[in-house]
Amino acid sequence: MTVLVAAVSRHGATAEIAERIGADLTGQGIDVEVRELEEVGELGRYEAYVLGSGLYLGNWLKPARRFIEAHAAELAQRPTWLFASGSIVGDPPIDVHPPAGRPAVVEKLTAVAQGRPAP
């Protein structure tokens, strides 16, 4: 089994998380390829996907959203996990900034990756 672990990272933290996920999976005896999401083309050689994005103002970065939308049919055919990382503090704090951490973004991406209509 070969698993693709790929992420879009603006400042490097999300890429570090992807590397750690890849290392942990490798430690479990799983064949893993860790890549920058923008460098991924063909998905057919992978048996599962772990895809991530940094968050900016509560949204996944555009390249990650576009990738999931463009490859939705392929992602829906195999096990797919999504992760995101971003600040939980800020100015204004996340709890008073309405768009920050919007569950609708995650629900849409999850639906698309599973081959379901987006809510």
PyMOL CGO cylinders between C-alpha atoms (Angstrom):
from pymol import cmd
from pymol.cgo import CYLINDER

trace = [
    CYLINDER, 0.00, 0.00, 0.00, 1.32, 3.43, -0.92, 0.3, 1, 1, 1, 1, 1, 1,
    CYLINDER, 1.32, 3.43, -0.92, -0.19, 6.44, 0.81, 0.3, 1, 1, 1, 1, 1, 1,
    CYLINDER, -0.19, 6.44, 0.81, 0.13, 9.99, -0.46, 0.3, 1, 1, 1, 1, 1, 1,
    CYLINDER, 0.13, 9.99, -0.46, 0.59, 12.58, 2.26, 0.3, 1, 1, 1, 1, 1, 1,
    CYLINDER, 0.59, 12.58, 2.26, 0.46, 16.05, 0.71, 0.3, 1, 1, 1, 1, 1, 1,
    CYLINDER, 0.46, 16.05, 0.71, -0.21, 19.55, 1.94, 0.3, 1, 1, 1, 1, 1, 1,
    CYLINDER, -0.21, 19.55, 1.94, -0.23, 23.21, 1.03, 0.3, 1, 1, 1, 1, 1, 1,
    CYLINDER, -0.23, 23.21, 1.03, 1.63, 25.32, 3.55, 0.3, 1, 1, 1, 1, 1, 1,
    CYLINDER, 1.63, 25.32, 3.55, 2.10, 29.07, 3.51, 0.3, 1, 1, 1, 1, 1, 1,
    CYLINDER, 2.10, 29.07, 3.51, 4.68, 29.32, 6.30, 0.3, 1, 1, 1, 1, 1, 1,
    CYLINDER, 4.68, 29.32, 6.30, 5.88, 25.72, 6.63, 0.3, 1, 1, 1, 1, 1, 1,
    CYLINDER, 5.88, 25.72, 6.63, 4.01, 24.49, 9.72, 0.3, 1, 1, 1, 1, 1, 1,
    CYLINDER, 4.01, 24.49, 9.72, 1.45, 22.46, 7.76, 0.3, 1, 1, 1, 1, 1, 1,
    CYLINDER, 1.45, 22.46, 7.76, 4.23, 20.93, 5.67, 0.3, 1, 1, 1, 1, 1, 1,
    CYLINDER, 4.23, 20.93, 5.67, 5.94, 19.91, 8.91, 0.3, 1, 1, 1, 1, 1, 1,
    CYLINDER, 5.94, 19.91, 8.91, 2.72, 18.23, 10.06, 0.3, 1, 1, 1, 1, 1, 1,
    CYLINDER, 2.72, 18.23, 10.06, 2.54, 16.37, 6.74, 0.3, 1, 1, 1, 1, 1, 1,
    CYLINDER, 2.54, 16.37, 6.74, 6.14, 15.20, 7.21, 0.3, 1, 1, 1, 1, 1, 1,
    CYLINDER, 6.14, 15.20, 7.21, 5.32, 13.98, 10.72, 0.3, 1, 1, 1, 1, 1, 1,
    CYLINDER, 5.32, 13.98, 10.72, 2.22, 12.12, 9.53, 0.3, 1, 1, 1, 1, 1, 1,
    CYLINDER, 2.22, 12.12, 9.53, 4.34, 10.52, 6.80, 0.3, 1, 1, 1, 1, 1, 1,
    CYLINDER, 4.34, 10.52, 6.80, 7.03, 9.51, 9.31, 0.3, 1, 1, 1, 1, 1, 1,
    CYLINDER, 7.03, 9.51, 9.31, 4.46, 8.01, 11.67, 0.3, 1, 1, 1, 1, 1, 1,
    CYLINDER, 4.46, 8.01, 11.67, 2.85, 6.00, 8.87, 0.3, 1, 1, 1, 1, 1, 1,
    CYLINDER, 2.85, 6.00, 8.87, 6.27, 4.83, 7.69, 0.3, 1, 1, 1, 1, 1, 1,
    CYLINDER, 6.27, 4.83, 7.69, 7.00, 3.74, 11.24, 0.3, 1, 1, 1, 1, 1, 1,
    CYLINDER, 7.00, 3.74, 11.24, 3.93, 1.51, 11.00, 0.3, 1, 1, 1, 1, 1, 1,
    CYLINDER, 3.93, 1.51, 11.00, 5.36, -0.21, 7.92, 0.3, 1, 1, 1, 1, 1, 1,
    CYLINDER, 5.36, -0.21, 7.92, 3.29, 1.72, 5.37, 0.3, 1, 1, 1, 1, 1, 1,
    CYLINDER, 3.29, 1.72, 5.37, 4.87, 2.92, 2.11, 0.3, 1, 1, 1, 1, 1, 1,
    CYLINDER, 4.87, 2.92, 2.11, 4.42, 6.70, 2.12, 0.3, 1, 1, 1, 1, 1, 1,
    CYLINDER, 4.42, 6.70, 2.12, 5.19, 9.50, -0.28, 0.3, 1, 1, 1, 1, 1, 1,
    CYLINDER, 5.19, 9.50, -0.28, 5.17, 13.00, 1.24, 0.3, 1, 1, 1, 1, 1, 1,
    CYLINDER, 5.17, 13.00, 1.24, 4.81, 15.80, -1.32, 0.3, 1, 1, 1, 1, 1, 1,
    CYLINDER, 4.81, 15.80, -1.32, 3.78, 19.39, -1.70, 0.3, 1, 1, 1, 1, 1, 1,
    CYLINDER, 3.78, 19.39, -1.70, 0.21, 19.30, -2.93, 0.3, 1, 1, 1, 1, 1, 1,
    CYLINDER, 0.21, 19.30, -2.93, 0.94, 21.59, -5.87, 0.3, 1, 1, 1, 1, 1, 1,
    CYLINDER, 0.94, 21.59, -5.87, 3.48, 19.05, -7.17, 0.3, 1, 1, 1, 1, 1, 1,
    CYLINDER, 3.48, 19.05, -7.17, 1.02, 16.14, -7.22, 0.3, 1, 1, 1, 1, 1, 1,
    CYLINDER, 1.02, 16.14, -7.22, -0.43, 15.20, -10.59, 0.3, 1, 1, 1, 1, 1, 1,
    CYLINDER, -0.43, 15.20, -10.59, -1.50, 11.59, -11.02, 0.3, 1, 1, 1, 1, 1, 1,
    CYLINDER, -1.50, 11.59, -11.02, -3.29, 9.96, -8.09, 0.3, 1, 1, 1, 1, 1, 1,
    CYLINDER, -3.29, 9.96, -8.09, -3.80, 6.47, -9.52, 0.3, 1, 1, 1, 1, 1, 1,
    CYLINDER, -3.80, 6.47, -9.52, -0.64, 4.99, -8.03, 0.3, 1, 1, 1, 1, 1, 1,
    CYLINDER, -0.64, 4.99, -8.03, -1.73, 5.70, -4.45, 0.3, 1, 1, 1, 1, 1, 1,
    CYLINDER, -1.73, 5.70, -4.45, -4.07, 3.53, -2.42, 0.3, 1, 1, 1, 1, 1, 1,
    CYLINDER, -4.07, 3.53, -2.42, -4.98, 6.20, 0.15, 0.3, 1, 1, 1, 1, 1, 1,
    CYLINDER, -4.98, 6.20, 0.15, -4.60, 9.94, 0.61, 0.3, 1, 1, 1, 1, 1, 1,
    CYLINDER, -4.60, 9.94, 0.61, -3.88, 12.27, 3.53, 0.3, 1, 1, 1, 1, 1, 1,
    CYLINDER, -3.88, 12.27, 3.53, -4.31, 15.85, 2.35, 0.3, 1, 1, 1, 1, 1, 1,
    CYLINDER, -4.31, 15.85, 2.35, -3.82, 19.04, 4.30, 0.3, 1, 1, 1, 1, 1, 1,
    CYLINDER, -3.82, 19.04, 4.30, -3.83, 22.79, 4.12, 0.3, 1, 1, 1, 1, 1, 1,
    CYLINDER, -3.83, 22.79, 4.12, -2.86, 25.72, 6.21, 0.3, 1, 1, 1, 1, 1, 1,
    CYLINDER, -2.86, 25.72, 6.21, -5.77, 27.92, 7.22, 0.3, 1, 1, 1, 1, 1, 1,
    CYLINDER, -5.77, 27.92, 7.22, -6.05, 31.57, 6.34, 0.3, 1, 1, 1, 1, 1, 1,
    CYLINDER, -6.05, 31.57, 6.34, -8.96, 33.50, 7.82, 0.3, 1, 1, 1, 1, 1, 1,
    CYLINDER, -8.96, 33.50, 7.82, -10.73, 30.22, 8.48, 0.3, 1, 1, 1, 1, 1, 1,
    CYLINDER, -10.73, 30.22, 8.48, -10.38, 28.88, 4.94, 0.3, 1, 1, 1, 1, 1, 1,
    CYLINDER, -10.38, 28.88, 4.94, -8.25, 26.20, 3.36, 0.3, 1, 1, 1, 1, 1, 1,
    CYLINDER, -8.25, 26.20, 3.36, -5.71, 27.72, 0.99, 0.3, 1, 1, 1, 1, 1, 1,
    CYLINDER, -5.71, 27.72, 0.99, -6.95, 27.96, -2.61, 0.3, 1, 1, 1, 1, 1, 1,
    CYLINDER, -6.95, 27.96, -2.61, -4.53, 25.41, -4.08, 0.3, 1, 1, 1, 1, 1, 1,
    CYLINDER, -4.53, 25.41, -4.08, -5.79, 22.79, -1.61, 0.3, 1, 1, 1, 1, 1, 1,
    CYLINDER, -5.79, 22.79, -1.61, -9.45, 23.57, -2.28, 0.3, 1, 1, 1, 1, 1, 1,
    CYLINDER, -9.45, 23.57, -2.28, -8.86, 23.45, -6.03, 0.3, 1, 1, 1, 1, 1, 1,
    CYLINDER, -8.86, 23.45, -6.03, -6.97, 20.16, -5.78, 0.3, 1, 1, 1, 1, 1, 1,
    CYLINDER, -6.97, 20.16, -5.78, -9.77, 18.47, -3.86, 0.3, 1, 1, 1, 1, 1, 1,
    CYLINDER, -9.77, 18.47, -3.86, -12.40, 19.76, -6.28, 0.3, 1, 1, 1, 1, 1, 1,
    CYLINDER, -12.40, 19.76, -6.28, -10.34, 18.75, -9.34, 0.3, 1, 1, 1, 1, 1, 1,
    CYLINDER, -10.34, 18.75, -9.34, -9.67, 15.24, -8.03, 0.3, 1, 1, 1, 1, 1, 1,
    CYLINDER, -9.67, 15.24, -8.03, -12.98, 14.61, -6.23, 0.3, 1, 1, 1, 1, 1, 1,
    CYLINDER, -12.98, 14.61, -6.23, -13.86, 11.51, -8.26, 0.3, 1, 1, 1, 1, 1, 1,
    CYLINDER, -13.86, 11.51, -8.26, -10.50, 9.87, -7.56, 0.3, 1, 1, 1, 1, 1, 1,
    CYLINDER, -10.50, 9.87, -7.56, -10.52, 10.81, -3.87, 0.3, 1, 1, 1, 1, 1, 1,
    CYLINDER, -10.52, 10.81, -3.87, -13.99, 9.33, -3.45, 0.3, 1, 1, 1, 1, 1, 1,
    CYLINDER, -13.99, 9.33, -3.45, -12.72, 5.94, -4.67, 0.3, 1, 1, 1, 1, 1, 1,
    CYLINDER, -12.72, 5.94, -4.67, -10.08, 5.46, -1.97, 0.3, 1, 1, 1, 1, 1, 1,
    CYLINDER, -10.08, 5.46, -1.97, -9.63, 6.19, 1.74, 0.3, 1, 1, 1, 1, 1, 1,
    CYLINDER, -9.63, 6.19, 1.74, -9.04, 9.93, 2.13, 0.3, 1, 1, 1, 1, 1, 1,
    CYLINDER, -9.04, 9.93, 2.13, -8.23, 11.92, 5.25, 0.3, 1, 1, 1, 1, 1, 1,
    CYLINDER, -8.23, 11.92, 5.25, -8.14, 15.72, 5.46, 0.3, 1, 1, 1, 1, 1, 1,
    CYLINDER, -8.14, 15.72, 5.46, -6.30, 17.88, 7.97, 0.3, 1, 1, 1, 1, 1, 1,
    CYLINDER, -6.30, 17.88, 7.97, -5.73, 21.58, 8.46, 0.3, 1, 1, 1, 1, 1, 1,
    CYLINDER, -5.73, 21.58, 8.46, -3.61, 23.72, 10.69, 0.3, 1, 1, 1, 1, 1, 1,
    CYLINDER, -3.61, 23.72, 10.69, -3.80, 27.33, 11.61, 0.3, 1, 1, 1, 1, 1, 1,
    CYLINDER, -3.80, 27.33, 11.61, -3.85, 29.82, 14.38, 0.3, 1, 1, 1, 1, 1, 1,
    CYLINDER, -3.85, 29.82, 14.38, -6.39, 29.48, 17.15, 0.3, 1, 1, 1, 1, 1, 1,
    CYLINDER, -6.39, 29.48, 17.15, -5.57, 32.93, 18.48, 0.3, 1, 1, 1, 1, 1, 1,
    CYLINDER, -5.57, 32.93, 18.48, -5.38, 36.20, 16.72, 0.3, 1, 1, 1, 1, 1, 1,
    CYLINDER, -5.38, 36.20, 16.72, -6.57, 39.73, 16.48, 0.3, 1, 1, 1, 1, 1, 1,
    CYLINDER, -6.57, 39.73, 16.48, -9.49, 39.53, 16.69, 0.3, 1, 1, 1, 1, 1, 1,
    CYLINDER, -9.49, 39.53, 16.69, -9.53, 36.22, 18.54, 0.3, 1, 1, 1, 1, 1, 1,
    CYLINDER, -9.53, 36.22, 18.54, -10.97, 33.32, 16.57, 0.3, 1, 1, 1, 1, 1, 1,
    CYLINDER, -10.97, 33.32, 16.57, -14.16, 33.15, 18.65, 0.3, 1, 1, 1, 1, 1, 1,
    CYLINDER, -14.16, 33.15, 18.65, -15.20, 36.67, 17.65, 0.3, 1, 1, 1, 1, 1, 1,
    CYLINDER, -15.20, 36.67, 17.65, -14.19, 36.46, 13.99, 0.3, 1, 1, 1, 1, 1, 1,
    CYLINDER, -14.19, 36.46, 13.99, -17.21, 34.86, 12.24, 0.3, 1, 1, 1, 1, 1, 1,
    CYLINDER, -17.21, 34.86, 12.24, -15.43, 33.38, 9.20, 0.3, 1, 1, 1, 1, 1, 1,
    CYLINDER, -15.43, 33.38, 9.20, -12.62, 31.85, 11.25, 0.3, 1, 1, 1, 1, 1, 1,
    CYLINDER, -12.62, 31.85, 11.25, -12.77, 28.07, 11.44, 0.3, 1, 1, 1, 1, 1, 1,
    CYLINDER, -12.77, 28.07, 11.44, -16.06, 27.84, 9.60, 0.3, 1, 1, 1, 1, 1, 1,
    CYLINDER, -16.06, 27.84, 9.60, -17.37, 24.27, 9.78, 0.3, 1, 1, 1, 1, 1, 1,
    CYLINDER, -17.37, 24.27, 9.78, -19.05, 24.79, 6.39, 0.3, 1, 1, 1, 1, 1, 1,
    CYLINDER, -19.05, 24.79, 6.39, -15.64, 24.81, 4.70, 0.3, 1, 1, 1, 1, 1, 1,
    CYLINDER, -15.64, 24.81, 4.70, -14.70, 21.44, 6.17, 0.3, 1, 1, 1, 1, 1, 1,
    CYLINDER, -14.70, 21.44, 6.17, -18.15, 19.99, 5.45, 0.3, 1, 1, 1, 1, 1, 1,
    CYLINDER, -18.15, 19.99, 5.45, -17.91, 21.05, 1.80, 0.3, 1, 1, 1, 1, 1, 1,
    CYLINDER, -17.91, 21.05, 1.80, -14.40, 19.65, 1.31, 0.3, 1, 1, 1, 1, 1, 1,
    CYLINDER, -14.40, 19.65, 1.31, -15.33, 16.40, 3.03, 0.3, 1, 1, 1, 1, 1, 1,
    CYLINDER, -15.33, 16.40, 3.03, -18.43, 15.99, 0.88, 0.3, 1, 1, 1, 1, 1, 1,
    CYLINDER, -18.43, 15.99, 0.88, -16.49, 16.68, -2.31, 0.3, 1, 1, 1, 1, 1, 1,
    CYLINDER, -16.49, 16.68, -2.31, -13.72, 14.24, -1.34, 0.3, 1, 1, 1, 1, 1, 1,
    CYLINDER, -13.72, 14.24, -1.34, -16.36, 11.58, -0.67, 0.3, 1, 1, 1, 1, 1, 1,
    CYLINDER, -16.36, 11.58, -0.67, -18.08, 12.15, -4.01, 0.3, 1, 1, 1, 1, 1, 1,
    CYLINDER, -18.08, 12.15, -4.01, -21.20, 13.64, -2.42, 0.3, 1, 1, 1, 1, 1, 1,
    CYLINDER, -21.20, 13.64, -2.42, -22.83, 16.95, -3.33, 0.3, 1, 1, 1, 1, 1, 1,
    CYLINDER, -22.83, 16.95, -3.33, -21.42, 19.84, -1.33, 0.3, 1, 1, 1, 1, 1, 1,
    CYLINDER, -21.42, 19.84, -1.33, -23.82, 21.21, 1.32, 0.3, 1, 1, 1, 1, 1, 1,
]
cmd.load_cgo(trace, "trace")
